[in-house]
Amino acid sequence: MTGPDLERVVGFLKSLSVEIDSSIEPNTPNPHLNMILHLLQSHSDGRLVSPSSMVAAAGVPYATATRKLAELKDAGLLEHRPRTKSGKSFSLHPSSSLLDTFNQVADRIERMARASFGSAHDSADTHSYYYGGSYQAARAAIAPPSALSQPLKLPGGLRILVHGDPTFMVMDNLKRQFEQLVGTNIHQRAFSIDRLREEALRNSDRSKSRYDLIAVDLPWLGEFVQKGVIRPLTDVMDVARLDPADFHTAGWRAAHWDECPYGVPSQTTPELMFYRKDWFAAEGLEPPVTTEAVIEAARHFHDPRRGRYGVAWNAARGTALGHTFMMTCAAFGQPIIDLPKIAGGFDSDHLGQRSYRPMLNTDQALEAAEYLMQLLEFSPPDILSMSWFERVRPYASGKVAMAYGYTLLAPYFELDESCSAHGNTGYLPHPHGPKGAPIAPVGGYVLCIPSNLAPERVEDTVEALVAFTSPGAQKLYAQSGSRTAPRYSVGADPEVRRLSPIFELVDQMSWRDELQFWPRPPIPEISDIIRICGHELHDMLRGIVSPRDALDRVQARAEDIMRQQVT
């Protein structure tokens, strides 16, 4: 329990204590409880706590408060963090033991409150505890992140380059709390996807990196490794500290180049099909699991005169449409390059070991392009300028029956009760073509350490990397609005699962091997190929060229790029 939940329970206990202390005479304050609540409240708010402020919060004379504070230290409930080199000045933080204990106590308090004051429905939930339901949930719950034992010594603070999406914005909203956890200021700079790549490449040309950590989109990994932008994690840390087996398999594999890890998944966000399950149920339609079913449903719901449209997707010129075409090719059963076929898909784990040939004008690629032309007929009128966020807005407001979207975009309607799609959305892997299979193309970012980071900053940057990608941190992001969870443990946490059906569904897709990163293979040429696809196919959607001609042009230009790469 952390974030809003921690603050709510602590606030309740503080209010109850004040009410009892001020209403009943005679009365004896509880200094232990008063200091613990003060510490936890400050931890939730991201404020540093000094010994003197703890003593002041005890509600008893100074000497008694000092003695009671020492008892809390002896019980292992507090952690010291030096604030000066001498160590004479220090801040106090809740220990992992205190956080774990309070988490359990808070859960019991909430059940008791429901049993005494709640409704019949609440009472039924409370009774299930005695039959094992809550017991199992409590065992699986992840503890909140705790403060590092030593503050990071990074002059100027920790500097991070990220993408301006909802998950990274959640991290920015939690900045004060994470500053308290790592013991230094955090400076986060956010860019759009294309500008993020440009800034990361510019940064690699500098003599020393301006950033301690950079967020790398999964398809860029091969390019960034080849150009020396990022360094192998094995050079700077014991990778076992990250508990690699806890990450979704596809997300962790996508962080590798030639079997060496270069980053840590901070987001694992598959692109799914969002659909209005209430609309489909009302019309007696099955969820659209195939591309043919998507077209049929889009045709059924498309009614422009009433301001309702069939489907929204990434059709904007450039990067957005380029990504769409690659993932649509995957839905029709083929990658964009000649990857070896393996059980469950195609081998994208050994991309640095040979050259590849583009496959952008095959019969299956043509089927994918013609499918996009069909989608165009049942899309909103501004579809050709619709990209990452624009496609979700009309879906959230009830103007569109279906939308392709990454899970990180779901907060736009899951957290806004005024949205028509709130509580009425179903989630599916990409609908597949005749020769395809259900897959959910993995998107997201890995946090990487720049190759040109000053040596004296590397050790502390590694500690920040471990802290920001830990299960406790990932759970905190989810509780604060993110809908991405790179770790199995976070997706299985009962408190996280109650937030959204997405977490359990993504875990199930991972276990079924539907999460795949081969649809966007991270070869060094991928960004140029994405750009070419996005421009040539946009002309196709506008009716300037036929699908076949557009694909032939894409194939020829991609072959030129890959030929130059070899030479």
N, C-alpha and C positions, 0 to 999 in steps of 0.2 A: 504494500500500500504506500503510495507516494503521490506527489503532486496534489491535485484537488482533493483526493480521498484523505490523504494524510492531514491536510489543512482542515478538512471538515471535522474529522474525529478529534483532532487536537483542540480545535475551536470549541467543540461541544464540551470536552472535558474541562477546559479552562472556564467556560461560562458556568458549568455546573459547580466547579470549585468556588468560584466567586459568589455564586448564589448561596451556597451552603455557608461559606465563611461569613457572609454579611447578614445572613438571616437568622442564624442560630447562635445563641449565646448561653453559656460559655462555649467556646470552640477553640481547637488547637490546629494551627495550620499544618499542612503536610509539605515540609520543605523539599523532600525528595521528589514528590510528584510535581510541585511547582517548578523546580529547576528543570526536570525532564521535559515538561510541556514547553517551557521557554526555549529550551535547546531545539526541540523538534519543530516548533513554530519557526524559529530562525532558520533552521535547515531547509524547511519548505520554502521560505521567502528568499533564500540566498543571502542571508545576512550573517556576518561573522559574529561569533559569540566569545566574549572575553570572560575570564574568571570573575571579574568584578560585576559584570552584568548578571552572571549566574547567581552570585551572592545576593544581589539586589532583588532578583526574582523569587528568592526563597521564601520571603514573607516572615522571616524570623530574625532575631538579632544577629549582628555580624559574626560573632564568634561561633554561634550555633550553626549559621549558614556555612561558614568555612569548614567546620567539622563535617557537616552533612555532604558538602561537595567532595571532600576527601573520601568519604565512604562510597560515593558514586564512582570515583576513580578506581578505588580498590576493587570494586565489584566488576570492573571491566566494561562499564557502560559508556565511558568517555574516551576520546582519542585526542591527544595533543598534537598540534601542528605549530612548529616554531615560526614566528613572524620576523625574527631578526637572526643574524648569524650567531649571536651569542646564545640564543635560545631562551633568554630571560623573558622575552615577550612571546606569548603564544596564544593561539585561538583554540577553542574547544569544539569538538564535533561528535555527533552520535556514533558509537561504534557499530559494527555489523551486528554484534550481539544485541544491542539495544534496539536496533531497527527490526531485527527478526522478532524479538520478544514483543515489541509494541505492535507489530503487524498482527500477531496472534491475539494479543489482548484487544486490539481495536476490533478485530473480527468478532470476538466473543461479545464485546460491548454492543456491537450493532445487532447481533442476534437477540441479545437480552432486551434491547430497546424495541425490536420488532415484536418479540413475544409479549411484551407488556403493553405496548401502545399501538402496534400495527394492526393491519386489517386481517381478515380471515385468510387471504392469499398469502400475506407475509407470514402468518403463523404456519401455514403449510410448508413454506420454504424453510422455516426454522426447524420444523419437525424432521425434515429430511436430513438434517445434520446428524441426528442420533442414529440414522440408518446408514450412515457411511458417506453420503454425498459430499457434505462440506468437509468431512475428514479427508477424503481423497483430494479435494480441491486445495485444502490448506497445505498438504504435502507438496503439491506441485507449484505453489506460488513462489515467484522469484522475489527475492528481497530487493529493496531499493538500493541504488548505488551509494557507496559510502565514500567518504573523503579519503584521498591519498594520504598515507602516513607522513610523507614529506611533500611540501608544495613544489610545483614545477619552478625551476629557475631559468626562465626564458626572458631575457631583457626585452622590454616592449610588449610582453604578453604572447599568447599563442595566436598565430595568424593562420586562418583557414580560407581557402578558395573553394566555393561551392556553387551549385546550381540553384537558381531561384525558384525552387518548387516547394510544395507544401511541407514535405518532410524536413528539408533543411531550414525552412522558416520556423518550424516547431523547435528545432535545435536553437535557433536564434532567440526565440521567445523564452527558452529555458537558460539563456546565457548566464544570468545571475546565479542560478543554482549550480551550474557547472563550473562557474568561476570559483565558487566556494569549494566544490569537490576537488578541483585540481590546484587551487591556491594561486591562480594568476589570472590576469585579464584575458579575455578572449575577443579577438577581432575577426569577424566573419564577413567576407566579401562575396556577394552573390551576383551571378551573371546569367543571361539566357544561354541556351545550350551551345549555339555557335560561338558566341563571344567567350564563353567559358573555355572552349577548346583553344581559341586564339590566344587568350591570356595565359593559359598553361604553357603553350608553345613559346610565347614571348618570354615567359618567366624562365624557361630552360636556357635561353640565350644569355641571361644575365650572369654575372660572375658569381653572385650569391642569390639564392632564392629569396623572394619576398614573402614566401608562404612556408609554414611548417608542414601543413597537410593540404593536399589538393584532391578534390573530388573528380574522379575519372569515369566518364560514361563507359559502360562495358565494351562497346565496339571499338573504342579508341585504344584499347590496351596494347595490341600489337604494334601500332604506330608509335605509341609513347615509349615502349620498350626499345624499339629499333632506333628511335631518335635520342635515346638516353635521357628522357624526361624524368623517369621515375627509377627508383632503385629496388633491387630484390629485397623482400622482407628478410630472407635468410641471411643477408649481410649485416643486419642491424638488430636482430632479435631472435629469441627462441620462439618459433611459430607455434609450438605446442601450447604456449600461454593463451592463445586465442581459442583453444578448444575447437579445432577445425571441424570435427565430426558433428558439431552442433549447428553448423550452417547448412542451409538448404544446399543439396548437392550441386545443382546447376549454378547457383550463385557463387559457391566457393570455387568450382572449376573455372568459371568465367573470370576469376581473379588471377588466373595462372597464364603464363606463356612458357611453352616448352617445359611444362610440369613444375615450373618455379613460381611461387606466389609473389605477386607484386603489389597487392592491395588487400584490404579487408572490407568485405561487404558492409556498407552502411545502409543500403537500401536493396532489397530484392523485391521488385515490383513487376510482376508479369502483366502483359497486356491481355485483357479479357474482353468478352462481350458483355456489356451491361444491357439488361432488357427489363422492360416494365412488366413484372410478373402479374400485376393486377390487371393490366390491359389484356395480356395473353389469356389469363384465366377467364376473364369476362367474355372473350370471343371464342373460348374453347380451343385455343391454339396451343400446341406443344412448344416448349422452349426451342429456339433455333440452333440446333447442333450441327447443321450442315450449311454450306453456302447456298444451296438451293432453297433451304428453309428460310434463310435470311431474306432472300429476294421475295419469296412468297409472302412473308410477314410484312416486309417493308411495303410491298404493293398493297397489302390489305389495310395497313394503318395510314398510308400516305393520303392526306387530304389537305392540300395547300389552301383551299378556300376557307377552311376552319383553322388555319395556322398550325396544322399538325403534319409532321413529316416522318418518313419511315426510318431513316438511319443517319447517324452523324459519324464522321471519321476524319482522319488526317488527310486532307487533300490540298493543303496550301503548297505553293511552289517551293521547291528546294528540299531542305532536310526533312520536313514533316512528311511529305508525300514519298520521299525516298525510303524512309523507314516503313511506311505502310506497304509499299510494293514488295519489299523484302519479306515481310511477315506474311503477306498474302501468298507469295510464292511458296512459302513453307506450308501454308494451309492447303495448298494444292499438291504437296508431297515432294518438293525439291528445294535444295538450297540454291543460293545465287552463284556458287562456285562448285567445282566438281569434288566435293568432299566424299571420302569413302563411306559407304553405307555400313552401319553396324546395328546391332539389336537396339531397338528403341529410337532410332534416328540416324544421325550422321556424326562422324568423328571430327570434332573440332578441338580436340585436346593437343594436337601435334601440328599446329598450323605453321610453325617456324621451320619445319623440317623438309619442306619441298615447295615448289611453285604450283600455282593453281590456274585453272582456266575458268573464265566467267561463263555462266549458263543463263543468260538473260534473254535469249530469243528462242528458247525451246518451246515445245508444244504446251508444256505445263505452265511456263511463264506467260504464254499467250492466253491460256485459260484464266490466269490470275489477272492479267490486264483487262480482259473482257469482263470479268467479274466486277472490277472497279468501274467500268463503263456502265454496267447494270446498276450498281449502287448509286451512281450519279443521278439516275432518273428518279430516285426516291429519296433524295437528300434535300436539306434546306437550300434556299436560293444562294446563300453566301458560302456554299461548301468549298469553293475553289480558293477561298482565303481562310479556311478553317484549319487550325492546327491544334497543338497540345491542349490548351485550356479551353479554346473556343468550342470544341466539340462537346464538352461536358456541360457547358452552361445551358444550351437549349434542352439537353436531356434532363438536367436537374429541374428545369422550370416546367416540364411537362409538354414540351413542343415536339419531342422526338421519342419514338418507341424503342429504339435501340441505339447504342453507341459503343464503338470500340474505344477502350480507355485503359490506362494503367491504373492499378489499384491505388497508387498515391493520389489520384484525382478524386477518389470516392468521398473524401471529407466534404467536398463541395455540396453534396446532397445528404450524406449520412449524418453530418453534424448540424444541418440546417432544417429544423422541423417545418419551416415555411415552404420548403421545396416540395413540389408534387411527387418527386421520385423518392423522397424520404420514407424509408420503411417499405418501399414497393419495388425494390430492385433485386433482380436475380443476377447471378454471375456464372459465366460459362467460359471454358477454354475457347480459343478461336474456332469458330465453325469451320469445318474442313470440306475440301472438294472431294471429287470421286476417288482420287488416288492418295488423298491425305489421311491424316489421323488427328484426333484431338490433341493439340499442344497449346501451351501457354508460353509464348516467347518471353524470355526473361529480360527485363530492363532493370535500370537502376544504376547505382554508382558504387565504386569502391574508393575508400580513402587510401591515398598513397603518399609516400614520402619522396619529395623531389630529390633528384640526384645531386643537385647543387646546393642542398641545404648545408649551412655552416656546420662543421663537425661538432662544435661545442653544443649545438642545439639538438642533435640527433637523439641522444639518450632520453631526454625529457619528452621529446616529441613522441617517441615510442610509448612512453607511459600514457600520454594523452590518447594515442591511438587505441591502446588496450581499453582505457576507461570509456571512451566514446562508443566503442563497439561491443561492450560487455552486455550480457543479458539484462542486467539491471537498468542500464542506460537505454537499451532498445525498448524495454517495457515502459519506461518513462515516456519515450517518444510516442508510443502507442496510446498511452493514457492521456497524452496531451493533444491528440488529434491525428497523429500519423496513421496511415493504413499500410505500412510496409513493415515486415518483420523478417529479417534475414536468417534468424535462428529458429530451429525447431522448438527449443525450450520456451521461447517467447510466444510462439504461435499456440503452444499447448498450455500456457498459463491460464488458469480459469478466469482470472480477472480480465485478462486481455481478450479471451474468447467472448466474454459478455459484451465487449465493446462493439463488435462487428462480426458478421458471418464470414467476412473475408479471410480472417486468420485461419480458421479451421479449413476452409475450402482450399486455400493455397497449400496448407500442409498436406491435404489429401492429394492435391495435384502433384506435389513433389513425390509423395510415396508411390503414386501411379506412374511416375517418370514422365509426366506431361510438361513439367517445367523444363524448357530447353533453351540453350543459347546459340545453337547452330543457325537459327534463322538469320542472325546478324553476326556472321563470323568475324572476329576481331583481327582481320588481316591488316597490314599496314596501309593498304590502299582503300580501306572501307569508306573513309569519309569522302573521298573523291567519287567513289561509285555511288554512294548515297546521294550526293549532290547531283550527279549526272541523271540518275533515275528520277529524282525530284523535278528536274527541269524538263527533260524530254517527255515524261509521262504527263506532266501538266499540259504540255502542248496537245497531247493525245486527248485529255479530258476536255480541253477547249475546242476540240474538233478540227484542229489545224492539221494533224497527221493521223493516219490510221494506227491501230494498235500494233500491227505487224511492222510498219515502218518505224514506229517509235522504238520498238524493241530492237530492231536491227541497228538503229543508230546508237542505242544504249550499249549493245554488245560490242560494236566497233570501237566506241570510245573507251569502254572498260578494258578491251584487249590492248589498246594503245597504252593505257596507264600501267597495266600489269606487265607489259613488255618493257616499258621504261624502268620499272622497278627491278626487273631481272638484270637488265644491262647496267 
